[in-house]
Amino acid sequence: MLAFSRVGRTAHRREPVSCAILLAQAWANLATEARRTHATIEAGELPTVLGEATLLTAAFQNLISNALKFRGDEPPRVAVSVRRDGDDWLFSLSDNGIGIEPEYADRIFVIFQRLHDKATYPGTGIGLAMVKKIIEYHGGRIWLDTTVTTGARFWFTLPALPEDENADG
């Protein structure tokens, strides 16, 4: 709860950070659970953005952690890709887990909102609310792709660096 309340309140300097490095750090932080569940991750080339590395790593880590937690019968597979969309990078993070019903697309980002009982899926109900707050703090937005019928896919944007104006991801 303290970490959630501090997002955007403690002024740290934003600097160019490699999303590939942030994703690798998030994956490393989850290595024990990834090994235990035989999870895999694949990622295309990821851009450098202006941000706070610890916060953006936490956003990737929360999304990946959910993919590991809400897995189906098969070992978890996480795929991360990005493409340029105007002044932003449009990220996609998808998994092969149990998925999220479209009617919960907005509710999942509300703090303490849970779709499952704690006995089945432990947690606080803060994770996706924290991710949303981090992404918005960095000038982006996040949403659930309600057209996905297998697993879950989250889309989120982060502003592109001005020098990336001709890049296409």
N, C-alpha and C positions, 0 to 999 in steps of 0.2 A: 504494500500500500504506500509505503514511504517512497519507494522508487517511482511509482506511478505519479505521485503528487509532485515529484521533483522534475519531471520531464518539462523542459522549457523554462524552468524557474532558476536553475543554476546556470549562469552565463559562462559557457565554455566557447572558445574560439572555434569556429567552423573552419575546416581546411579541406583541401582535396583528399578524398579517400577512395581507394580502389574497392569497388564492391566485390571483386573476386577475392580479395584478401579478407574482407569482412565476412563473406560467406564461408570461406575456408576456416576462419576462426570460430564461427558459430558451429560449424560441423565438428571441429576439433573439441569444442566444449561439450558436445553431445556424443562423443566417441564411445563411451561405455554403453549407452543405450543403443546407439547405432550398431555396434558389434553384437549386442545381445539379441537384437531383432533382425539381424542380417540385412540392415537397411543399405540402400545405395542412393547416391545423389548424382545427378548429371547437370552440368551447367554449361551454357554457351559462353561466349565472350561477354564479360560484364564491364560496364563503364566506370569511370571515375566521376564521383559527384562531390559537391561541397556539403560537408556535414560533420557531425560528431561521431567518431568511429565507435565509441562504446554504445551509443544509443542505436545506431544502425545495425551493429552486430546483434544487439538484443532483439531487434525487430526480426532479423533473419532467424535468430535462434528460437524465438517463440513460434514462428511459423513452422519451422522444421520440427521442433519439439511436438507440436500438435500432430504433424504427419506421422511421427513415430508413435505417439500415444493413441491416436484414433485410427489405428491400422486395421486392415481386414485380415483375411486368412493368409494372404501372401506376404512375403517380406516387404516392408515399406520401400517405395520408390519415390524419390522427390526429383522433380525437374524444374530448373530455373532458367528462364530465358528473358531476353530484353530486346526491345526495338525502340527506335526513335519515334516519337509522336509529337510533332511540333516542337515546343520549347522544353518538352519533358522526355524522360526515359520511361517507357511503359514496361514494367516488370511483370512476369507471370511466374507464380510458384504453384506447382500442382503436385498432387500425390495420388496414390492408388488406394487410399483408405476407405473408411466407411461413408464419407461424404457428409454433406449438410443439406438438409431440405431447403428449397428456395424460400419458404415462408419465414425462415429464421435468418435471412440474409442481413437484416439490420440489427436484430437482437444480439447477434454474436459479438458485436463490437461494444456492447453496453457493459460497463464494469459490473462484476458479480453475476452476470447472466450465464447460466449453465444450461446445456441441453440434455445432460445426462446426470444421473445421481453420482455422488462422490464415491460410493462403494465400487461402482463399475469403472469410472474414470476419475481418479483423484485430481485435484487441482483447486485453484482459488477462484477462477472465473475472471481473472485480471488480465491474462495473456493477450487476447486479441484487442482488448480496450487499450492496453499499453502500446501494442503495435500501431494501432490507429493514431494514438496521441503522438508517437514518435514520427510517423510518416507525415502527419499534418504539421508538426513542429518544423519539419524540413521542407515544407511548402508543397507536399504531395497530397494524394488521397488514396484510399484503399477500399476495395469492395470485393465481395464474393461473386464469382462467375456462376450465376444461377442456371446457365445452360448446360453445365457439366452434369452428366448422369452417373459417372463412375469416379469415385474419389472426390477430391475438392480442388478447386483452382481459385487462388487469390490473385487479383490484379492490383498493382499499386504503381503510382508515379512518383518520380523524384525529378526536380528540375535539372536540366542539363547544364553543364558549364558553358559559359558564353563561347569559349574557344572550340566547343564541340559542334558549332552550328552546322557543319557539313557532314557530321557523322550520322550513321544510320544503324548502329548497333551491330 
